[in-house]
Amino acid sequence: MRLINRKPGRVLAIVLAALPFVAVALAYTIGSEMRLAVNPQDRLLPAPATLLDTAIRTFTEAERRSGRILLWHDTGASLFRLLSGVGIAALLSLVLGLVIGLLPVMRGTLSNFVAVISMVPPLALLPILFIFFGLGELSKVVLIVIGTAPVMTRDLAQRVLEIPREQIIKAQTLGASSLVIALRVVLPQVLPRLIINMRLSLGTAWLFLIAAEAVASETGLGYRIFLVRRFLAMDIILIYVLWITLLAFLLDWALRALSRRAFRWLEAGL
């Protein structure tokens, strides 16, 4: 049997999926032991046992001054900003994608504009956003929207243009209006692509969120990481990075599960 036709069984698939994670953990453990053997006070690569102790304290112990568990407080603040930004971007891109893809007049008006906006580095606009919207929540949410919506819009508009023209013509023959065509013919085919775009945009959204929180914020996962770096608290930084990675994975998994449940006609691999 050719290698391209050989598929692993369930157990082997789990083992293969776990191998890269085990390799990274093993490499980290070896590197940590080597550095600590040379300098027991080394803080660059804390021992796995130290990371475990730090994780337990970070997830369970409240700060004396505020009485809050900072990790959960930071998580709530960051997730609110992230989900607000991605949600607004998804809604905006869906509307614009439908309009640009369906209406030639709007395509001629907005297509090039959206393309140019998508080329602007969002982080370069961060100082401008802080000036216009202040240092509060709005500027961080707007940054995520600006950073993700244009790219999502272009992709959704292209998806609308790829819908077979015969479907549009048949709907018009049956007397459907432009609005009915958009809602009954195009929208069901675009929604799965929207969820895929949201999944792909999560990594970018996290990047913009962490950058905004690092520059101007008093709460949030990004703020906490850049705060403790002053004290070279690598154990706390690594715990926060791992936690952000887990949150991103769970959000991606949730969107994937939503897509599979809502659009059962899609291929299982999407």
C-alpha positions as CSV (number, residue, x, y, z in Angstrom):
1,M,0.0,0.0,0.0
2,R,1.3,3.4,-0.9
3,L,2.1,5.7,2.0
4,I,-0.4,8.4,0.8
5,N,-3.2,5.8,1.1
6,R,-2.3,4.6,4.6
7,K,-4.4,6.0,7.3
8,P,-3.6,5.5,11.1
9,G,-6.1,3.8,13.3
10,R,-7.7,5.6,16.2
11,V,-5.1,4.7,18.8
12,L,-2.2,5.4,16.5
13,A,-3.8,8.7,15.5
14,I,-3.9,9.8,19.2
15,V,-0.3,8.7,19.7
16,L,0.8,10.6,16.6
17,A,-1.1,13.7,17.7
18,A,0.5,13.6,21.1
19,L,4.1,13.1,19.9
20,P,4.9,16.8,19.1
21,F,3.6,17.9,22.5
22,V,5.6,15.2,24.3
23,A,8.7,16.2,22.3
24,V,8.3,19.9,23.2
25,A,7.8,19.1,26.9
26,L,10.8,16.7,26.9
27,A,13.0,19.3,25.2
28,Y,11.9,21.9,27.7
29,T,12.6,19.6,30.7
30,I,16.0,18.7,29.4
31,G,16.9,22.4,28.7
32,S,15.6,23.4,32.2
33,E,17.6,20.7,34.0
34,M,20.8,21.7,32.0
35,R,20.5,25.4,32.9
36,L,19.6,24.7,36.6
37,A,22.5,22.4,36.9
38,V,24.8,25.2,35.9
39,N,23.0,27.9,37.9
40,P,20.4,26.8,40.4
41,Q,19.1,30.4,40.6
42,D,18.4,30.5,36.8
43,R,14.9,31.9,36.0
44,L,14.9,31.6,32.3
45,L,13.6,28.0,32.2
46,P,11.9,27.2,35.5
47,A,11.7,23.5,36.4
48,P,8.4,21.7,35.6
49,A,7.7,21.3,39.3
50,T,8.1,25.1,39.7
51,L,5.7,25.7,36.9
52,L,3.2,23.3,38.5
53,D,3.4,25.1,41.9
54,T,3.1,28.5,40.1
55,A,0.0,27.3,38.1
56,I,-1.7,26.1,41.3
57,R,-1.1,29.4,43.1
58,T,-2.1,31.5,40.0
59,F,-5.4,29.7,39.5
60,T,-6.4,29.5,43.2
61,E,-4.8,32.2,45.3
62,A,-6.4,35.7,45.5
63,E,-4.4,38.9,45.6
64,R,-4.2,40.3,49.1
65,R,-4.9,43.9,48.0
66,S,-8.0,43.3,45.8
67,G,-9.1,39.9,47.1
68,R,-9.5,38.7,43.5
69,I,-7.8,35.8,41.7
70,L,-6.0,37.8,39.1
71,L,-5.8,35.1,36.5
72,W,-9.6,34.8,36.3
73,H,-10.1,38.5,36.4
74,D,-7.6,39.0,33.6
75,T,-9.2,36.2,31.6
76,G,-12.7,37.7,31.9
77,A,-11.4,41.1,30.7
78,S,-9.5,39.7,27.8
79,L,-12.2,37.4,26.6
80,F,-14.8,40.2,26.7
81,R,-12.5,42.3,24.5
82,L,-11.6,39.4,22.1
83,L,-15.2,38.1,21.7
84,S,-16.6,41.6,21.2
85,G,-14.0,42.5,18.6
86,V,-14.3,39.2,16.7
87,G,-18.1,39.2,16.9
88,I,-18.4,42.7,15.6
89,A,-15.9,42.0,12.8
90,A,-17.8,38.8,11.8
91,L,-21.1,40.6,11.6
92,L,-19.6,43.6,9.7
93,S,-17.7,41.3,7.3
94,L,-20.8,39.2,6.7
95,V,-22.9,42.2,5.7
96,L,-20.2,43.8,3.6
97,G,-19.3,40.5,2.0
98,L,-22.9,39.9,0.9
99,V,-23.3,43.4,-0.4
100,I,-20.0,43.4,-2.3
101,G,-20.4,40.0,-3.7
102,L,-24.1,40.4,-4.8
103,L,-24.4,44.0,-5.9
104,P,-22.1,45.1,-8.8
105,V,-22.6,48.8,-7.9
106,M,-21.4,48.2,-4.4
107,R,-18.6,45.9,-5.6
108,G,-17.3,48.7,-7.8
109,T,-17.6,51.2,-4.9
110,L,-16.3,49.2,-1.9
111,S,-14.1,46.3,-3.3
112,N,-10.9,48.3,-3.8
113,F,-11.5,50.3,-0.7
114,V,-11.7,47.2,1.5
115,A,-8.7,45.8,-0.3
116,V,-6.6,48.9,0.6
117,I,-7.9,48.9,4.2
118,S,-6.8,45.3,4.6
119,M,-3.3,46.2,3.7
120,V,-2.9,48.8,6.5
121,P,-0.9,47.4,9.5
122,P,-3.4,47.6,12.3
123,L,-0.8,48.0,15.0
124,A,0.4,51.1,13.3
125,L,-3.0,52.6,14.0
126,L,-2.9,51.8,17.7
127,P,-1.7,55.3,18.8
128,I,-4.4,56.9,16.6
129,L,-7.1,54.7,18.2
130,F,-5.9,55.6,21.6
131,I,-6.1,59.3,20.7
132,F,-9.6,59.0,19.2
133,F,-11.2,56.4,21.5
134,G,-9.1,56.8,24.7
135,L,-7.4,54.1,26.6
136,G,-10.5,52.1,27.6
137,E,-12.2,49.1,26.2
138,L,-13.4,50.7,22.9
139,S,-10.0,51.3,21.4
140,K,-8.9,47.6,22.0
141,V,-12.2,46.3,20.5
142,V,-11.8,48.6,17.5
143,L,-8.3,47.4,16.9
144,I,-9.4,43.8,16.7
145,V,-12.2,44.8,14.3
146,I,-9.9,46.8,12.0
147,G,-7.4,44.0,12.1
148,T,-9.7,41.1,11.2
149,A,-12.8,42.5,9.4
150,P,-11.3,43.6,6.1
151,V,-9.6,40.3,5.4
152,M,-12.8,38.4,6.4
153,T,-14.8,40.7,4.2
154,R,-12.7,40.0,1.1
155,D,-12.9,36.3,1.6
156,L,-16.6,36.3,2.1
157,A,-17.2,38.5,-1.0
158,Q,-15.1,36.1,-3.0
159,R,-17.2,33.2,-1.7
160,V,-20.4,34.9,-2.8
161,L,-18.9,35.4,-6.3
162,E,-18.0,31.7,-6.4
163,I,-21.7,30.7,-6.0
164,P,-22.9,29.2,-9.3
165,R,-24.7,31.9,-11.3
166,E,-27.4,29.3,-12.2
167,Q,-28.7,29.4,-8.6
168,I,-29.1,33.2,-8.7
169,I,-30.8,33.0,-12.1
170,K,-33.2,30.2,-11.0
171,A,-34.1,32.2,-7.9
172,Q,-34.9,35.3,-10.0
173,T,-36.9,33.2,-12.4
174,L,-39.1,32.1,-9.4
175,G,-39.7,35.7,-8.6
176,A,-37.2,36.1,-5.7
177,S,-36.1,39.7,-4.8
178,S,-32.5,40.7,-4.2
179,L,-33.1,40.5,-0.4
180,V,-34.7,37.0,-0.6
181,I,-31.8,35.8,-2.8
182,A,-29.3,37.1,-0.3
183,L,-31.1,35.5,2.7
184,R,-32.3,32.3,1.2
185,V,-29.8,31.4,-1.5
186,V,-26.5,33.1,-0.6
187,L,-26.5,33.4,3.2
188,P,-26.7,29.6,4.0
189,Q,-23.7,29.0,1.7
190,V,-21.7,31.8,3.2
191,L,-22.3,31.2,6.9
192,P,-20.0,28.1,7.1
193,R,-17.2,30.1,5.5
194,L,-17.8,32.9,8.1
195,I,-17.2,30.4,10.9
196,I,-14.0,29.2,9.2
197,N,-12.9,32.8,8.9
198,M,-13.6,33.4,12.5
199,R,-11.5,30.4,13.4
200,L,-8.6,31.6,11.2
201,S,-8.9,35.1,12.7
202,L,-8.6,34.1,16.3
203,G,-4.8,34.0,16.3
204,T,-4.6,37.4,14.7
205,A,-7.2,38.8,17.1
206,W,-5.2,37.5,20.1
207,L,-2.1,39.2,18.7
208,F,-3.8,42.6,18.5
209,L,-5.4,42.1,21.9
210,I,-2.2,41.3,23.7
211,A,-0.4,44.2,22.0
212,A,-3.2,46.7,23.0
213,E,-3.3,45.4,26.6
214,A,0.5,45.6,26.9
215,V,0.5,49.3,25.8
216,A,-2.4,50.6,27.7
217,S,-4.4,48.6,30.2
218,E,-4.8,47.8,33.8
219,T,-6.3,44.4,33.4
220,G,-6.0,41.5,30.9
221,L,-3.8,38.6,30.1
222,G,-1.5,40.7,27.9
223,Y,-1.2,43.4,30.6
224,R,-0.2,40.9,33.2
225,I,2.5,39.3,31.0
226,F,4.2,42.6,30.3
227,L,3.8,43.6,34.0
228,V,5.6,40.6,35.5
229,R,8.3,40.6,32.8
230,R,9.9,43.5,34.7
231,F,10.6,41.0,37.5
232,L,11.8,38.2,35.2
233,A,8.9,36.0,36.5
234,M,9.2,33.5,33.7
235,D,7.1,30.9,35.6
236,I,4.1,33.3,35.6
237,I,4.7,34.3,32.0
238,L,4.8,30.7,30.8
239,I,1.6,29.9,32.7
240,Y,-0.2,32.8,31.1
241,V,1.1,31.9,27.7
242,L,-0.1,28.3,28.1
243,W,-3.4,29.5,29.4
244,I,-3.9,31.8,26.4
245,T,-3.0,28.9,24.1
246,L,-5.6,26.7,25.8
247,L,-8.3,29.4,25.6
248,A,-7.5,29.9,21.9
249,F,-7.8,26.1,21.3
250,L,-11.1,25.9,23.2
251,L,-12.5,28.8,21.2
252,D,-11.5,27.2,17.9
253,W,-12.9,23.8,19.1
254,A,-16.2,25.5,20.0
255,L,-16.5,27.2,16.6
256,R,-15.7,23.9,14.9
257,A,-18.3,22.1,16.9
258,L,-20.8,24.8,16.1
259,S,-20.1,24.5,12.4
260,R,-20.5,20.7,12.4
261,R,-23.7,20.9,14.3
262,A,-25.3,23.7,12.3
263,F,-24.0,22.7,8.9
264,R,-24.0,18.9,8.8
265,W,-23.8,18.9,5.1
266,L,-20.3,20.2,5.2
267,E,-17.3,17.8,5.0
268,A,-16.3,16.6,8.4
269,G,-12.8,17.9,7.9
270,L,-13.8,21.5,7.9
